[in-house]
């Protein structure tokens, strides 16, 4: 069982990139993995964020959107092709 965590800014500051992250996290098998989504101001303080929001960690290690997309959709066969969208937010 792997532990997936997504850290998002407060809802009023969320944008399309946050929606992409949430959609991707909804595709993770929740029966065999621990999946958690945290929202700033509700589950954690933004000052406690280790990286610029939004970001994800697997087993405590930060992962890029591209890496998680490949892991969740491409390698499991859920994607129709091998296309991996690029995250365009200045991270990584």
C-alpha positions in Angstrom: 0.0 0.0 0.0 1.4 3.4 -1.0 0.6 6.7 0.6 -0.5 9.5 -1.8 -0.9 13.0 -0.5 -2.1 16.1 -2.3 -1.7 19.6 -0.9 -3.8 22.4 -2.3 -4.2 26.1 -1.7 -7.5 27.3 -0.1 -10.5 26.9 -2.4 -10.7 30.6 -3.3 -7.1 30.4 -4.7 -7.5 27.1 -6.6 -7.1 27.2 -10.4 -7.1 24.8 -13.3 -3.9 23.2 -12.3 -5.4 22.3 -8.9 -8.4 20.7 -10.8 -6.0 18.6 -12.8 -4.3 17.4 -9.7 -7.6 16.6 -8.0 -8.8 14.7 -11.1 -5.6 12.7 -11.3 -5.9 11.8 -7.6 -9.4 10.6 -8.1 -8.0 8.1 -10.6 -5.8 6.4 -8.0 -6.9 3.0 -6.7 -8.2 3.8 -3.2 -8.6 0.1 -2.3 -4.9 -0.7 -2.5 -3.5 2.8 -1.7 -4.0 5.5 1.0 -5.1 8.7 -0.8 -5.5 12.0 1.0 -6.2 15.5 -0.2 -5.4 18.4 2.1 -6.7 22.0 1.6 -4.8 25.0 3.1 -6.6 26.7 5.8 -8.7 23.6 6.6 -6.3 20.7 7.1 -3.0 22.6 7.3 -1.6 26.1 7.5 -0.1 27.4 4.2 3.0 28.4 6.2 3.5 24.7 7.0 3.6 23.8 3.3 7.0 22.4 2.4 6.7 23.5 -1.3 4.7 26.0 -3.4 1.1 24.8 -3.6 -0.2 22.7 -5.2 2.1 19.7 -4.8 1.9 15.9 -4.2 3.9 13.4 -2.3 4.2 9.7 -2.5 5.6 7.9 0.5 6.8 11.3 1.7 8.7 12.2 -1.5 7.5 15.1 -3.7 6.5 14.0 -7.2 5.8 16.0 -10.4 2.4 16.0 -12.1 4.0 14.3 -15.1 5.5 11.5 -13.0 2.2 10.8 -11.2 0.3 10.9 -14.5 2.6 8.3 -16.0 2.4 6.2 -12.9 -1.4 6.4 -12.4 -2.7 6.5 -16.0 -0.1 5.4 -18.5 1.5 2.4 -16.7 -1.9 1.1 -15.6 -3.3 1.2 -19.1 -6.0 3.7 -18.1 -4.7 6.2 -20.7 -5.6 5.8 -24.3 -2.0 6.6 -25.4 1.4 7.4 -24.0 0.8 11.2 -24.0 1.8 12.8 -20.7 0.7 16.4 -20.2 3.2 18.9 -18.9 2.6 20.9 -15.7 3.0 24.6 -16.6 3.3 26.3 -13.2 7.0 27.1 -12.8 7.6 24.1 -10.5 10.3 21.4 -11.0 
